[in-house]
Each structure stands twice: as C-alpha cells, then as structure tokens.
C-alpha cells in the first residue's frame, strides 16, 4: 500500500496552475515558500504536469505510469501461475514415471487434467 500523501491533490493542482499561469515564471523556490511546500516537491509536480501536457519527453506521463504499474502486477501474477504449472507438470511427470508399470495411463492423465484445471 502506498504511503499517505503529505500534500493534498488540490494543493498540488493549484500550485502547478499558479506556476503555469504566471508570466514571467516565478522562481520555484520562492513560490514553494509562499505555498508552504518543499521546493523539490513543487519542482516535481511542475515537471510531471509538463510531461502530462506533452511538453517534456524525459518523463513518463501519469497514464503511462499507471499502465506500467498494472503491467508489473500482471507480470508477477503470470510468473506465479507459470511456477504453479511448472511444479504441477514436474510432479505429474514423476508420478507417470513411477506408476507407469502399475497404473493405467488413462488414470494418470485424468489426474493430470484435474490438477491443471485446479491450478
């Protein structure tokens, strides 16, 4: 779970709007002191807003960050599923070799199908 945010989303948006609407652009440090936020936090918010607006190419947009996080979660889930299937196939291959002499092949295959469906 993500850590709670120190500054509200409303404050962030207002600070970025103030900076972007100003002409000439104020010093980030001075504006940050006026708003009561850390200068580096304000600088990061401004950079992210510029990336979201397509003005910067050196950062991911907010949507791209969300998509990347979702893909990373999906990757972890797929790795887990592959590990389960790999373990199940190794188990049943060992069972097949051990029981090939004693048990009918159809019985082993039915057990394998049930295990794959359960996984």
C-alpha positions as CSV (number, residue, x, y, z in Angstrom):
1,X,0.0,0.0,0.0
2,X,1.3,3.5,-0.9
3,X,2.3,5.9,1.8
4,X,-0.2,8.7,2.5
5,X,0.4,11.9,0.6
6,X,1.8,14.8,2.6
7,X,0.1,17.4,0.3
8,X,-3.4,17.2,-1.0
9,X,-4.2,16.8,-4.7
10,X,-6.0,20.1,-4.7
11,X,-2.9,21.9,-3.3
12,X,-0.7,20.3,-6.0
13,X,-3.0,21.3,-8.8
14,X,-3.4,24.8,-7.5
15,X,0.4,25.2,-7.2
16,X,1.0,24.0,-10.7
17,X,-1.7,26.2,-12.1
18,X,-0.3,29.2,-10.3
19,X,3.2,28.5,-11.7
20,X,2.0,27.9,-15.3
21,X,-0.4,30.9,-15.3
22,X,2.3,33.3,-14.1
23,X,4.2,35.4,-16.7
24,X,7.1,35.8,-16.1
25,X,7.6,32.5,-14.4
26,X,8.3,32.9,-10.7
27,X,11.2,31.2,-9.0
28,X,10.1,27.7,-7.9
29,X,11.8,28.2,-4.5
30,X,10.0,31.5,-3.8
31,X,6.6,30.1,-4.9
32,X,7.2,27.0,-2.8
33,X,7.9,29.1,0.3
34,X,4.8,31.2,-0.3
35,X,2.7,28.0,-0.6
36,X,4.4,26.3,2.3
37,X,5.6,23.3,0.4
38,X,9.1,21.9,-0.3
39,X,10.7,23.4,-3.4
40,X,11.7,20.0,-4.8
41,X,8.2,18.7,-4.3
42,X,6.8,21.7,-6.3
43,X,9.5,21.2,-9.0
44,X,8.5,17.6,-9.4
45,X,4.8,18.5,-9.7
46,X,5.6,21.0,-12.4
47,X,7.7,18.5,-14.3
48,X,5.0,15.9,-14.1
49,X,2.4,18.4,-15.3
50,X,4.7,19.3,-18.2
51,X,5.1,15.6,-19.1
52,X,1.3,15.1,-19.0
53,X,0.9,18.1,-21.3
54,X,3.4,16.6,-23.7
55,X,6.0,19.4,-23.1
56,X,8.6,17.0,-21.8
57,X,10.0,13.8,-23.2
58,X,12.2,12.8,-20.3
59,X,9.4,11.6,-18.0
60,X,6.5,9.2,-18.2
61,X,3.0,10.7,-18.2
62,X,0.7,9.8,-15.4
63,X,-1.3,7.5,-17.6
64,X,1.9,5.7,-18.7
65,X,3.0,5.3,-15.1
66,X,-0.4,3.8,-14.2
67,X,-0.1,1.4,-17.2
68,X,3.4,0.4,-16.2
69,X,2.3,-0.4,-12.6
70,X,-0.6,-2.5,-13.9
71,X,1.7,-4.4,-16.3
72,X,4.2,-5.1,-13.5
73,X,1.4,-6.5,-11.3
74,X,0.2,-8.7,-14.2
75,X,3.8,-9.9,-14.8
76,X,4.0,-11.0,-11.1
77,X,0.7,-12.9,-11.4
78,X,1.8,-14.6,-14.6
79,X,5.1,-15.7,-13.1
80,X,3.2,-17.2,-10.1
81,X,0.9,-19.1,-12.5
82,X,3.8,-20.4,-14.5
83,X,5.6,-21.6,-11.4
84,X,2.4,-23.5,-10.3
85,X,2.1,-25.1,-13.7
86,X,5.8,-26.0,-13.9
87,X,5.6,-27.6,-10.4
88,X,2.4,-29.5,-11.3
89,X,3.9,-30.8,-14.6
90,X,7.1,-32.0,-12.8
91,X,5.0,-33.7,-10.1
92,X,2.8,-35.5,-12.6
93,X,5.7,-36.4,-14.8
94,X,7.4,-38.0,-11.8
95,X,4.1,-39.8,-10.9
96,X,3.8,-41.0,-14.5
97,X,7.2,-42.5,-14.5
98,X,6.8,-44.1,-11.1
99,X,3.4,-45.5,-11.8
100,X,3.7,-46.4,-15.5
101,X,4.2,-50.1,-14.6
102,X,1.4,-50.3,-12.1
103,X,-1.4,-47.9,-13.2
104,X,-3.3,-47.5,-16.4
105,X,-2.1,-44.4,-18.4
106,X,-5.7,-43.1,-18.7
107,X,-6.0,-42.8,-14.9
108,X,-2.8,-40.8,-14.7
109,X,-3.9,-38.5,-17.5
110,X,-7.3,-37.9,-15.8
111,X,-5.4,-36.9,-12.6
112,X,-3.2,-34.6,-14.6
113,X,-6.2,-32.9,-16.2
114,X,-7.9,-32.3,-12.9
115,X,-4.7,-30.8,-11.4
116,X,-4.3,-28.4,-14.4
117,X,-7.9,-27.3,-14.1
118,X,-7.5,-26.8,-10.4
119,X,-4.3,-24.7,-10.9
